Each structure stands twice: as structure tokens, then as C-alpha cells.
């Protein structure tokens, strides 16, 4: 093997070994941007689902309470108390999802 071939091969191997080192920085930044993007998407979908099903649950609870009051007007106070407690518990679940979504929106995912 001649010296020229040896040094050419050595230079190619050294350059080939060094190039992936330079490629790691942009790849890490792109991965971080992808994580942030999916974190925002992952925070938005559960919030929409929780709000939709929370509203459906509240609507069914109010409809059932109105029907119960119409059937038995003397139990209005008890029904109203149970209705308000149920609505508070349904709304608290939506607020918990909102809190988790805000954490995912504003805190950097997986550290800095």
C-alpha cells in the first residue's frame, strides 16, 4: 500500500468519524422542538375532551335534577344540594385537566 493511498484512506476515515459529532447538535435541537410541539398538542386534546364530556355530564345532571324536582317539589332542597355537589365535582375534574395542561404549556418538558 503506497503512502498516498494510506494517508487518503486515513483522512477519509477521520473525516467520516468526525462528521457525526457535528450532526448531533442540530438533531438534538430538532428533537427538543418536536418534544415541545407534541407536549402542546398533548396538553390541548385532553383539555378539549374533558371540557366536552364535563359539559355533557353537567347537562345530564341538571336535566335529571329538573325532572326530579318536577316529580317531587317537596324534595327541592335535597335535590338542589346534591345537584350543586355533583356539579362541583364534575367541574373540578375539568379544572384538574386544565391545571395539567397549563403545566405542560408553560413548563419546559424534560428539564431545560
C-alpha positions in Angstrom: 0.0 0.0 0.0 1.5 3.3 -1.0 1.9 6.2 1.4 -0.5 8.3 -0.7 -3.3 5.7 -0.5 -2.7 5.2 3.2 -3.0 8.9 4.0 -6.0 9.3 1.8 -7.8 6.4 3.4 -6.8 7.7 6.9 -8.1 11.2 6.1 -11.4 9.8 4.8 -11.8 7.7 7.9 -11.0 10.5 10.2 -13.4 12.9 8.4 -16.1 10.2 8.4 -15.6 9.7 12.2 -15.8 13.4 12.9 -18.8 14.4 10.8 -21.4 12.7 13.1 -20.1 14.7 16.0 -21.2 17.9 14.2 -24.5 16.4 13.3 -25.6 15.8 16.9 -26.3 19.4 17.9 -29.0 20.2 15.3 -30.5 16.8 15.8 -30.9 17.4 19.5 -32.4 20.8 18.9 -34.9 19.4 16.4 -35.8 16.7 18.9 -36.4 19.3 21.6 -38.7 21.2 19.2 -40.6 18.1 18.5 -41.0 17.3 22.2 -42.3 20.9 22.8 -44.7 20.6 19.9 -46.1 17.3 21.0 -46.3 18.5 24.6 -48.6 21.3 23.5 -50.7 19.0 21.4 -50.8 16.5 24.2 -52.0 19.2 26.6 -54.7 20.5 24.2 -56.5 17.3 23.4 -57.3 16.2 26.9 -58.5 19.7 27.8 -60.9 19.6 24.9 -62.1 16.1 25.7 -62.5 16.9 29.4 -64.4 20.1 28.7 -66.7 18.3 26.2 -67.6 15.4 28.5 -67.7 17.7 31.6 -70.3 19.8 29.8 -72.3 16.7 28.8 -72.2 15.4 32.4 -73.3 18.7 33.8 -76.2 18.9 31.3 -77.4 15.4 32.2 -77.2 16.2 35.9 -79.2 19.4 35.5 -81.8 17.7 33.4 -82.1 14.9 35.9 -82.4 17.4 38.8 -85.1 19.4 37.0 -87.0 16.2 36.3 -86.7 15.1 39.9 -87.9 18.5 41.2 -90.8 18.4 38.8 -91.9 15.0 40.1 -91.4 15.8 43.8 -91.4 19.5 44.5 -91.2 18.9 48.3 -87.6 17.5 47.9 -86.3 20.6 46.1 -83.8 21.5 48.8 -82.2 18.0 49.0 -82.1 17.7 45.2 -80.6 21.1 44.8 -77.8 20.3 47.4 -77.0 17.0 45.6 -77.0 18.8 42.2 -74.6 21.5 43.3 -72.3 19.0 44.9 -72.3 16.9 41.7 -71.7 19.9 39.5 -68.8 21.0 41.7 -67.2 17.5 41.4 -67.7 17.4 37.7 -66.2 20.9 37.2 -63.3 20.0 39.5 -62.2 17.2 37.1 -62.1 19.7 34.2 -60.1 22.2 36.3 -57.6 19.4 37.2 -57.1 18.7 33.4 -56.8 22.5 32.9 -54.1 22.6 35.5 -52.1 19.8 34.0 -52.5 21.3 30.5 -51.2 24.7 31.8 -48.2 22.9 33.3 -47.5 21.2 30.0 -47.9 24.5 28.1 -45.6 26.7 30.3 -43.0 24.4 31.9 -40.2 23.1 29.7 -40.7 19.4 29.2 -38.0 17.1 30.5 -35.9 19.8 32.1 -34.1 22.6 30.5 
